[in-house]
Structure formats: C-alpha cells, structure tokens
C-alpha cells in the first residue's frame, strides 16, 4: 500500500516546508479526528499531544491543537516528553488519540507527526490510508457548530506520571546504587525525565545532552551520535552509558570500555534474562536489519525468532500476532510488551541496568552476548523518484546477491523517513561484504 504522506514512522519532513507546515498539521488533525469519529461512532472526545524539543514543535503543536479543537475534541498538552510517554498517557488518561510531534533522530530542521490510538498503539496502515484520503478534502462540512468546539488544557504532571510508570518496571526493592551511569539525552524529549529516573533509583548520575535550545537536538549527541558519550564514560570511569535519541524511543548502551552495544545485543541479552526468569513469551521479533549473528544466537539457544520489515510498528504487529513479549530493532528500538505498547529507550535501559547491577560484572561482559557477523550499511541520497526500479540498479542487485552465494544477506531498501537508499550486506567474509556494498552504492549513485 503506497501512501502519500505517511512513512514508516508517521509523517516527516523539513519544518515549514510542505508537507510539514502549520496548515498541513491542522489538516492532519482535522482528518484524524474525522476518521476516528467514523471508526468509533462519533464517540471520541480527548487527544493527548506531546512533542520533543525542536523549535518547530511550538508551531505544529498549536496548529494540530487548532485542528482538533475545531473538530470538537478536547486537547491535553504535555509539553516536551518522550514518544512512549505519549502512548502511555493516551491510555491512562482515557484519551482517544495520541499525537507525538517529533522527527526522532533527525536534525532540528525536520519534524514529524506520530499518531496513536486509544490503546496506545500506533495507528494501523489502514487507518493512516483513510486519514490520507481526508487530508486533501474539504473538511468544513464536518465542523460542529459553535456549541461543540473543543477546549485545550495543559497537563502539568505529565513528566511525573511517566517517571512513576517507568520506575514501576524496575525490579521491586532493587536500586542502582552500585552503578555510575552517564546518560545522554540528545538534547531531546527525555532531558528532564531520564536523569531524574536514574537519580531516584539511586544511581550515580552524570548527564550530557540535557540542555536543549530548540536547535541542538541530536546534534553531536544521542543514539545516532555516541562519540561524546563513549568518551565521557571512559573519562568518568563510569560503569555504563545510555544514549537516547531525540524522542527517547530508542537506546544504545555504552559499556565501561566505551564500546557500543546496539539493539541486537540488547535483544539477545533481554531474551536470555527473561527466559531464565521464566518471563519470555514465545520468542523474539526483530527486523530484516538485525545481524545474522543474532539469528544464529537464538537458534543455538532454541528461542523462536521472527523478522519483519523495518519499523517498530511492524515489530509490534508481529509481536501481537505471535504472542511474543520482546521485539526490537538493531537501531535501538526495544519493545517490551509486558510494560508498554511501543519502543521505549528508558524502559529498555532500566531492564539492562537491572541485569548489569544484579550480575556484579562489567557491562562489557554482560551485554556482549554474541559475535556479530561482518555487516556494512551505507546510504545513498537521491532526489526525485527512487532509483531502485531502474534496470541497471536491479541488475546490480542480482549480481551482488550472486556474489554472496548464500553465505550472507543483502538488503536494499528506500528509507521510510528520508530520501535515502539504504544498502546493507553481511556475511562471514568481511572483504566480500565491503566489496558488494561499495559496488552497489556506486551503481545507485550513478542512477540517482
């Protein structure tokens, strides 16, 4: 199903440029309200709206609030708060729609809109498609009269509610008083709640990336730029580092030596821990991007493993379908359905911290659970129409697959959030992997 506005994680684009304008945000709100009224027999009334720390968040928040209020819905604004907090508050406040205004790990110039249903899950592809059809239509005939216009309020204790919810996921009676933790908040949505949660659990906390100014989100900090955190962990002789992204729905761990621990390792670690505690349900869901080494690791430990297309929403859908309670992505989206409905960097980090704290061993020993196969990912930027369908690109992909000859995997896909073609290969032969990726990227660059 090809969609005009929605990608793999909501609507995203450059702020103040189509489609990420105030006018479009208002139309999205109005269309969402109309579609959800149709789905629920006009029986919807409340919307939770959260945002990260981007400057453009003010503009989009006000525009969406106007659209929802015009359609007769009441708005509850939370201010800057992680994406998973919006999902959680949508259910706990008995709201009908949740909205997160964020472009996740993208730079501040970008922004986006993520939509959640009353159950705290991201809206389905089918609902997004219905909303898309309404965005470009005249919605004025559906406006209620003046007696039924909605109103807007501010939820002052949104952060406190989320902090208590996250703390309840931590083992009862346990603390982090034996760990020195460096937390990198990416100057993003978790800049207040993340250090506070760790401090309340008695960790020795050092915070970086926690002074947002509207323009520095993800700039040299966070889950996609961990160098500053890696250096600080070593410098402070900390036990562990935690890197969140701009909206805190993903996490990357840094061990005491300054090494990165990605989402694949965390999935392996959490699955074994949950199995040993008899809390693992079914198996684990990951995406096509997860390392082949993780798949072999689960085979060795007799843990069921399923793959989906890229995007934590698809991971969650498969988890629900299969009855699994752990899923995630190599990028650090970790979904623990016993506690939440979407990727939650802080929640996943606390589960990892509890394992490290309880073990009494270094994070480098605890968190490295398998040896990944050589894997290389490169991005090719393009303008206009994706070059993937061109004959020379398809031919090059076929040749690349033949070179791997069953000894590895090749994945070529268009990004759902940026105008990029992502080329990933992995296998036992690192030289072959590098050659395949570089050759294929050259062909795509020429065709772009």
Secondary structure, DSSP 4 states (H G I P E B T S, - for coil): ---SSEETTEEEEETTSTTSSHHHHHHHHHHHHHHHHHHTTT---EEEEEE-S-TTHHHHHHHHHHHHHHTT-EEEEEEE--HHHHHHHHHHTT-SEEEEE--TTS-TTEEEEEEEETTSSBPPHHHHHHHHHHHTS--GGG---GGG---EEE-TTHHHHHHHHHHTTSPTT---TT-EEEEE-TTSTTTTHHHHHHHHTT-EEEEES----SS-TTSS-STT--HHHHHHHHHHT-SEEEEE-TTSS-EEEEETTS-EE-HHHHHHHHHHHHHHTT---SEEEEETTS-HHHHHHHHHTT-EEEEESSSHHHHHHHHHHHT-SEEE-TTS-EEETTT-SS--HHHHHHHHHHHHHHHTS-HHHHS--S-PPEEEEEEEE--SS-GGGSHHHHHHHHHHHHHHTTSEEEEEEE-SSSSEEEEEEEES-HHHHHHHHHHHHHHHHHH-
